């Protein structure tokens, strides 16, 4: 399965994405139920608040073959920045509207 991860732009200075990469590699966190090999095709940020560029970035991940897009845990749980993204649901809805049901969207990447 080909996967892309979108993370919070505000976390780039404080988080190298190590937990995201380990979750993919070890099939843990949100990737625990995936039996097949996981190929990470891209790791990008949302484009900054309020996430207006997230659809373009999701489309680019799909162009690279992503069948599944995971929102990094920092977006859902506010890890490292101490608050969850207030635009998370809007970003997911916009991606779903633009890409349809052909792409699975996960709410987080790791625990």
Beta strands, then each sheet from edge to edge (+ up, - down):
strand 1: 2-7
strand 2: 39-45
strand 3: 68-71
strand 4: 104-106
sheet 1: 2+ 1+ 3+ 4+
end
